[in-house]
Amino acid sequence: MNEIGVRLQESCGRASLIVGQAMMAETSPRVVITGVGVVSPVGIGNDAFWRNLSSGRSGIDFMEAFVRSDLPCKFAAEVQDFDAMGYLRQRKMLKVMSRDIQLGVSSANLAMEDAGLSRGDVDPDRLGVEFGAGRISSTPQELAQAASDCADAQEAFEYTRWGEGSMGKIAPLWLLKQLPNMPACHVSIEFDARGPNNTITSRDASALLALAEATRTIQRGAADAMIVGACSSNVDPVDIARMNLMDSLSHNGEDPKRACRPFDMNRDGSIVGEGAATFVVELYEHAVARGADIYAEVIGLGAGCDGTGYANGAGGTGLVRAIQKALQQAQLRPDELGHINAHGKSTQRDDLVEARAYHRSMGTAAERVPVTAMKSYFGNFDAGSGAVELAGTVLALRHQQIPMTLNYETPDPNCRLNVIHGSPMRSRSSAAMTVNRTDVGQCAAAVLRAV
């Protein structure tokens, strides 16, 4: 074959590949959300969560879990009146569950109940789990006795004593409370889910990345349904001190309800919190066959990374790519979105990076599409906050109403976004996008459409 023939054959091959990929995209199995479960600082359960979101009730207050006099930030978004015993089937597992895990598994039980599914309703081999988790802290009490036994008479720490006997003062199963894969393990045990099981530990982006992997798992035929979520609890003195060193916590010491101010010109930092949300994600045909109530369809997913975090410029390249990919897959123009549920961390640097990413990825539509930032209600708590925000998006699509952003009073001229404030807003579209970004540049975006 001559050179022209070879090139023609190669061109035809590439064209066939492109057409084949396009056909695969058009015929990809539909994936829908049929259950939502929320355990959050603004409510446990969908009704309480949505009622407080839609009425503008903040879950941020003075910290109650610990004495706060020496902490750099006195505020937190804590889950109130929570007792895991009321939500778990496998209650004997509580002894090896940290607060994070309890929140996550409880939200999974609420989601499965909301979806109308009980243990055994889905073929166990066709039911999987995809869960996001952050850094799970141990409590000082768990290590206090072992640490004190290593001190000599002058209270100097003797390292040799650790192996000689102090280590034996730690409970044998102590580490099981801190492993980030344990939420997914406990959820699979709760519901006898023997299908694909994985854990995502990409901090704030974990929930959306878990949703993306679960969607692909269903689309490739490896599962009929997936239990998807994320959980975190950062209401811990060590976490607060660490986050204050590595990040920007609000030092507003007067009014906790006004401390978290995403995209406001006078924002001064984020607020720690805790919570979890879980979703039942199903193949559309599977959901229809069992008569499920469908919340929304997952129509677009995207991910990206800035590579070197903030050192890679202030434009948020990873978020730009994630947004563009999600919109491309959803086959939507930016101005067709009813709203964006923003990451809205409430730090000067993060919000600016995010706003510039919207302008780079969406052009002039970035100043028109309504934006809400739900961290103004419940702060930032790693993987779990992204999941709770996703729940807010799903319920906003269900109710066709977008919660306002709290404490947005003075627009930042460097952000130039259409931030919803003052009162909730009726949605103009059945589609919405939610995004998350970590401070080292891991980014994810998801586009959902009400069904």
C-alpha positions in Angstrom: 0.0 0.0 0.0 1.4 3.4 -0.9 1.9 6.3 1.5 -1.4 8.0 0.5 -3.3 4.7 1.1 -1.7 4.2 4.5 -2.6 7.8 5.6 -6.2 7.4 4.3 -6.6 4.1 6.2 -5.2 5.8 9.4 -7.6 8.7 8.9 -10.5 6.4 8.4 -9.5 4.5 11.5 -9.4 7.6 13.7 -12.7 8.8 12.2 -14.3 5.4 13.1 -12.9 5.7 16.6 -14.4 9.2 17.0 -17.8 8.1 15.7 -17.7 5.0 17.9 -16.9 7.1 21.0 -19.7 9.5 20.1 -22.2 6.6 19.6 -21.1 5.1 23.0 -21.6 8.5 24.6 -25.1 8.7 23.1 -26.0 5.2 24.2 -24.5 5.3 27.7 -26.9 3.8 30.2 -28.8 6.4 32.2 -27.9 6.7 35.9 -30.3 8.3 38.4 -30.4 9.2 42.1 -33.3 7.5 43.9 -32.4 8.1 47.6 -30.9 10.9 49.7 -29.8 10.7 53.3 -28.4 13.7 55.2 -26.9 14.1 58.7 -25.8 17.7 59.0 -25.5 20.7 61.2 -28.6 22.1 59.7 -30.7 19.0 60.1 -30.8 15.3 60.2 -33.0 13.8 57.5 -34.1 15.4 54.2 -37.1 17.3 55.6 -35.3 19.0 58.4 -32.2 19.7 56.2 -34.3 21.3 53.4 -36.5 23.2 55.8 -33.6 24.9 57.4 -31.8 25.5 54.1 -34.9 27.1 52.5 -35.5 29.3 55.6 -31.9 30.5 55.8 -31.2 28.9 59.2 -27.5 28.6 59.9 -26.0 25.6 61.7 -22.9 27.5 62.8 -22.6 28.4 66.5 -20.2 28.5 69.4 -18.5 25.2 69.8 -20.0 22.8 72.4 -18.0 19.6 72.0 -14.8 21.1 73.6 -13.7 23.9 75.8 -12.9 26.6 73.3 -11.0 29.2 75.3 -7.6 28.4 73.8 -8.7 27.5 70.3 -7.9 29.9 67.4 -11.6 29.7 66.3 -14.5 29.5 68.7 -17.1 28.5 66.2 -18.1 25.3 64.6 -21.0 23.6 62.7 -21.9 20.6 64.9 -24.5 18.0 64.3 -26.9 18.4 67.2 -29.1 15.7 68.9 -27.4 12.9 67.0 -27.4 9.3 68.4 -26.1 6.7 66.0 -28.0 4.0 67.9 -31.1 5.3 66.3 -29.9 4.8 62.7 -27.7 1.7 62.6 -28.7 -2.0 62.1 -25.3 -3.4 63.1 -25.2 -1.6 66.5 -22.5 -3.8 67.8 -20.1 -2.1 65.4 -20.4 1.2 67.3 -17.4 0.4 69.4 -15.1 0.5 66.3 -16.8 3.6 64.7 -15.4 7.1 65.0 -17.7 10.0 64.9 -17.0 10.4 61.2 -18.0 6.7 60.5 -21.2 7.0 62.6 -22.3 10.0 60.6 -21.6 8.3 57.3 -23.3 5.0 58.0 -26.3 6.7 59.6 -26.7 8.8 56.4 -26.5 5.7 54.3 -29.4 4.1 56.3 -31.4 7.2 55.8 -30.7 7.1 52.0 -31.6 3.5 51.6 -34.8 4.1 53.6 -35.6 7.1 51.4 -35.0 5.0 48.3 -37.4 2.3 49.6 -34.7 -0.3 49.7 -34.1 -2.8 52.4 -31.3 -5.3 52.9 -31.7 -8.0 50.2 -34.0 -6.0 47.8 -31.0 -5.6 45.4 -29.0 -8.6 44.4 -26.0 -8.3 46.9 -23.5 -9.0 44.1 -25.0 -6.1 42.1 -25.1 -3.6 44.9 -21.8 -1.7 45.5 -20.5 1.1 47.7 -18.4 4.1 46.8 -17.6 6.4 49.7 -15.5 9.4 50.4 -13.6 10.1 53.6 -11.2 12.6 55.0 -8.6 12.4 57.7 -10.2 10.7 60.7 -8.7 12.0 63.9 -8.4 10.1 67.1 -9.5 11.5 70.4 -6.9 12.4 73.1 -8.6 10.1 75.5 -7.8 7.0 73.4 -4.0 7.6 73.7 -3.9 9.4 77.0 -3.1 6.4 79.3 -0.4 5.1 77.0 1.2 8.5 76.6 1.2 9.2 80.4 2.9 5.8 81.0 5.8 6.9 78.9 6.6 9.9 81.2 9.2 9.7 83.9 9.2 11.3 87.3 10.1 14.7 85.8 7.4 14.2 83.2 9.9 13.9 80.4 8.8 11.5 77.6 10.7 8.2 77.6 10.4 6.8 74.1 11.7 3.3 75.1 8.7 2.8 77.4 6.3 2.8 74.4 7.3 -0.6 73.2 8.0 -1.9 76.7 4.4 -1.7 77.9 2.6 1.5 77.1 1.5 0.3 73.7 -0.5 -2.4 75.4 -2.7 0.3 77.0 -4.3 1.1 73.7 -7.4 -0.8 72.7 -6.5 -3.6 70.2 -9.1 -2.4 67.7 -8.3 1.3 68.1 -6.9 1.8 64.6 -10.2 0.6 63.0 -11.8 3.9 64.0 -9.2 5.9 62.0 -8.9 4.0 58.7 -10.6 6.0 55.9 -11.9 2.9 54.1 -14.0 1.9 57.1 -17.1 3.9 56.3 -17.4 2.0 53.0 -16.8 -1.3 54.8 -19.4 -0.6 57.5 -22.0 0.5 54.8 -21.4 -2.7 52.8 -21.9 -4.8 56.0 -25.1 -2.9 56.9 -26.7 -3.8 53.6 -24.9 -6.9 52.5 -23.5 -5.0 49.5 -21.0 -7.4 47.9 -20.5 -5.5 44.6 -17.7 -3.1 43.8 -16.5 -1.3 46.9 -14.0 1.6 47.0 -13.0 4.6 49.0 -12.0 8.1 47.7 -9.7 10.2 49.8 -9.4 13.4 47.8 -10.6 15.6 50.6 -13.3 18.2 49.5 -13.7 16.6 46.1 -14.2 13.1 47.4 -18.0 13.0 47.2 -18.2 14.1 43.6 -15.4 11.8 42.6 -17.2 8.9 44.3 -20.4 9.8 42.4 -18.4 9.8 39.1 -16.8 6.4 39.8 -20.2 4.9 40.9 -21.8 6.2 37.7 -19.1 4.6 35.6 -19.4 1.3 37.5 -23.1 1.2 36.7 -22.7 2.2 33.1 -20.1 -0.5 32.4 -22.6 -3.1 33.8 -20.8 -4.0 37.0 -23.6 -3.0 39.3 -27.3 -2.2 39.3 -27.2 0.2 42.2 -24.5 1.9 44.3 -24.5 3.5 47.7 -22.5 6.7 47.3 -21.6 9.2 49.9 -18.9 10.9 52.1 -18.5 11.8 55.7 -16.2 13.8 57.9 -15.9 15.4 61.3 -13.4 18.2 61.9 -14.8 19.3 65.2 -11.6 18.4 67.1 -9.0 20.6 68.8 -6.1 19.0 66.9 -8.0 19.5 63.6 -8.8 23.1 64.4 -5.2 23.9 65.3 -3.9 22.1 62.2 -6.4 23.8 59.9 -5.6 27.2 61.4 -1.9 26.6 60.5 -2.5 25.3 57.1 -5.6 27.2 56.1 -7.6 30.3 56.9 -10.2 30.0 59.7 -12.5 32.8 60.5 -11.4 34.9 63.5 -14.7 36.7 63.7 -15.3 36.3 67.5 -18.6 38.0 67.8 -21.4 36.4 65.9 -21.1 32.8 64.7 -24.1 33.1 62.4 -22.3 35.7 60.4 -18.8 34.2 60.4 -18.9 32.3 57.1 -19.3 34.7 54.2 -18.6 33.0 50.8 -17.7 35.5 48.0 -18.4 38.5 50.3 -15.7 41.1 50.1 -15.2 41.0 53.9 -14.9 37.2 54.2 -12.0 36.2 56.5 -12.0 32.4 56.6 -13.9 29.2 56.8 -15.5 27.4 59.8 -15.0 23.8 60.8 -17.9 21.4 60.9 -19.1 17.8 60.5 -21.6 15.9 58.6 -22.4 13.3 56.0 -24.7 12.6 53.1 -25.4 9.4 51.1 -27.1 8.7 47.8 -28.6 5.7 46.2 -27.5 5.7 42.6 -29.2 3.3 40.2 -29.4 2.3 36.6 -32.4 4.1 35.2 -34.1 0.9 34.0 -33.5 -0.8 37.4 -35.1 2.2 39.2 -38.1 2.3 36.9 -38.7 -1.5 37.1 -39.0 -1.3 40.9 -41.2 1.8 40.8 -38.6 4.1 42.5 -39.1 7.8 43.0 -36.3 9.4 41.0 -34.8 12.7 42.2 -32.4 13.5 39.4 -30.3 12.1 36.6 -26.5 12.4 36.5 -25.9 13.8 33.1 -22.4 15.3 33.3 -19.2 14.6 35.3 -15.8 16.2 35.2 -12.6 16.3 37.1 -9.2 18.0 36.9 -6.2 19.0 38.9 -4.2 22.2 39.1 -1.1 20.1 39.5 0.7 22.3 42.0 -2.3 23.9 43.7 -2.1 27.6 44.2 1.4 27.7 42.8 -0.1 27.0 39.4 -1.6 30.5 39.1 -4.8 31.9 40.5 -7.1 30.7 37.7 -8.0 27.3 39.0 -7.0 25.3 35.8 -8.3 22.0 37.3 -11.7 23.5 38.1 -11.9 25.0 34.6 -11.3 21.6 33.1 -13.8 19.9 35.4 -16.5 22.3 34.6 -16.0 22.2 30.9 -15.9 18.4 30.8 -19.1 18.2 32.9 -21.0 20.6 30.7 -19.7 18.9 27.5 -20.9 15.5 28.7 -24.2 17.0 29.8 -24.5 18.7 26.4 -25.5 22.0 28.0 -24.4 25.6 27.6 -23.5 27.3 30.8 -26.5 29.6 30.6 -28.8 26.6 30.6 -27.9 25.8 34.2 -30.5 26.7 36.8 -27.8 27.3 39.4 -24.3 26.5 40.5 -23.8 25.1 44.0 -20.3 26.6 44.6 -17.5 25.3 46.7 -17.6 28.8 48.4 -15.0 28.1 51.1 -15.2 31.7 52.4 -11.4 32.4 52.3 -10.1 35.3 50.3 -7.9 33.1 48.2 -10.2 30.1 47.6 -13.2 32.1 46.5 -11.1 34.2 44.2 -9.6 31.2 42.5 -13.1 29.6 42.1 -14.7 32.8 40.7 -12.0 33.2 38.1 -12.4 29.5 37.1 -16.1 30.2 36.4 -15.2 33.1 34.2 -12.6 31.1 32.3 -14.8 28.1 31.8 -18.2 29.8 31.2 -17.4 33.2 29.8 -19.9 35.9 30.3 -22.5 33.4 31.6 -20.5 33.3 34.8 -22.0 36.7 35.8 -25.6 35.5 35.0 -26.0 32.0 36.3 -27.3 32.0 39.9 -24.8 30.9 42.5 -25.4 29.5 45.9 -22.7 28.7 48.5 -24.0 26.3 51.2 -20.9 26.4 53.4 -22.4 29.6 54.7 -24.9 27.3 56.6 -22.6 24.5 57.7 -19.0 25.4 57.2 -16.3 23.3 55.6 -15.6 19.7 56.8 -13.5 18.0 54.1 -15.1 15.1 52.2 -18.4 15.4 54.1 -19.2 18.9 53.2 -19.1 18.1 49.4 -21.6 15.3 50.0 -23.9 17.6 52.0 -23.7 20.2 49.3 -24.6 17.6 46.7 -27.6 16.7 48.8 -28.6 20.4 48.7 -28.4 20.4 44.9 -30.5 17.3 44.6 -33.2 18.7 46.9 -33.1 22.1 45.2 -33.9 20.4 41.9 -36.7 18.5 43.6 -38.3 21.6 45.1 -37.3 23.9 42.2 -36.0 26.4 44.7 -32.4 27.6 45.3 -31.4 28.4 48.8 -29.8 31.8 49.3 -26.2 32.3 50.4 -26.0 33.6 53.9 -24.0 36.7 54.9 -23.4 37.9 51.4 -23.7 41.7 51.9 -20.8 43.4 50.1 -20.1 41.9 46.6 -16.4 41.4 45.9 -15.7 43.2 42.6 -12.9 40.6 41.9 -15.4 37.7 41.9 -18.3 39.2 39.8 -20.8 36.3 40.4 -24.6 36.3 40.6 -24.7 35.2 44.2 -28.2 34.5 45.5 -28.8 36.4 48.7 -31.5 38.0 50.7 -34.1 35.2 49.9 -34.3 31.9 48.1 -34.8 32.0 44.3 -37.1 30.0 42.1 -35.1 27.8 39.7 -35.4 28.6 36.0 -34.1 25.3 34.8 -34.2 21.6 35.6 -30.4 21.3 35.5 -27.8 22.4 38.1 -24.1 22.0 38.6 -22.2 21.4 41.9 -18.5 21.8 42.2 -15.7 21.2 44.8 -12.0 22.0 44.9 -9.3 21.2 47.4 -6.5 23.7 48.4 -4.0 21.5 46.5 -6.0 21.7 43.3 -8.1 18.5 43.1 -11.3 19.5 41.4 -14.6 17.9 40.5 -17.9 19.0 38.9 -21.3 17.2 38.4 -24.3 18.3 36.4 -27.7 16.9 37.5 -31.1 17.2 35.9 -34.4 16.8 37.6 -36.5 13.8 36.4 
